[in-house]
Amino acid sequence: MNTSVKIGLALVLACGPLAVFSAWQMAERVRMFNLAEAADRFHFEPTSQRNFEFGGRKVSFEDTRTQAGTSAVKLTYGDQSVLLEVKDPPAALPDLLGYSEWLRPLYFAPIKDGVVAVDWRTSQGVRLAVVNRTTAGYDERTWGSVRVKDWIFDVLELKADGTIEQKRMQFRDRRGRLPAAQADPKTDILAIDERTWQWQAALYAVPRLQVSRYRFGSDAVDGNEGTPGMGWTLPATGFAGMGMFVGVGLLMAGGVRRSASAVPAVGATAPVVPGRA
């Protein structure tokens, strides 16, 4: 048994069981976290229609202007209406497609046991939201560059009783702070909580080419107050796995034997090729 085989065998025997054990422990910690953070899940279906019905009431989106002369869309639901400030669409597109980068009507419904909890025959259980990313954070003087942390979202839900519930909301920054509250402690802008339908809905108003910078403050890697997170199991699994693969590679390399006939013996004469001097 040569040296590389011995080292490879030692690595496999030492790292293999450690990799399996730490991976199992890591999976168990992820399971514990998911049980502790059992959040509601929702299925979303965006629409670009300007006129439709919901809950027996007419819903319409009409282009208009604010008193200051800026672009706006008037949302009407039954006898209720809301004015939403928007940016001018980049081109004349049908329905609401020109506003799809920041204004989205969304049908949504909860998911229970992996199934969308909706009676599709009667639409019982379907809810309707409208999310609008406002002009905050958009600067025409800098070629439309954005200050993502300044984005504010109008999150509206069209209720079954004919009312419109409206909230102005914002994602927290990476330190868990609300940017609007940093600028004005008395602001009425609310934080978008993790694992809520508002969080998921707001992402539909984020530009498609913009990589989402929004991350949960607690996840299976870091854990939270009630669960430890992956902790030592993550690096242990990684290093043990690499050690095991290196060991397997050494075993395979050490098992390769060169044929003796392929190596010319010392002092042997080269074969004579007929016709050559």
Number of C-alpha atoms within 10 A of each C-alpha: 7 9 11 17 19 14 17 23 18 16 21 23 13 15 23 19 14 19 22 14 15 21 20 14 17 22 15 14 21 20 13 17 23 15 11 12 17 9 11 11 17 18 17 21 10 16 14 17 15 16 13 12 11 18 18 10 15 13 20 17 23 15 15 16 16 14 8 6 8 12 16 19 20 17 19 19 22 18 10 12 15 14 16 21 20 21 18 13 15 8 9 10 10 10 15 21 17 17 20 20 18 21 27 23 25 20 18 20 21 19 14 12 8 8 10 18 16 17 10 10 6 8 12 12 13 20 19 19 22 21 25 26 28 20 16 14 15 17 12 8 7 8 8 10 11 15 11 17 18 19 19 23 28 19 21 19 19 21 15 14 8 15 14 20 11 15 17 18 23 24 26 23 16 13 7 11 12 21 19 22 15 10 9 10 11 9 10 12 19 17 21 20 15 17 15 13 19 20 18 16 25 24 16 21 21 20 13 11 7 8 8 11 10 15 12 11 15 14 16 20 16 14 20 15 8 10 18 16 22 22 14 12 20 16 12 18 22 14 14 23 21 16 20 24 17 18 25 18 16 20 22 13 13 17 13 8 7 8 7 8 7 7 8 10 9 6 6 7 8 7 6 8 7 6 5 5 5
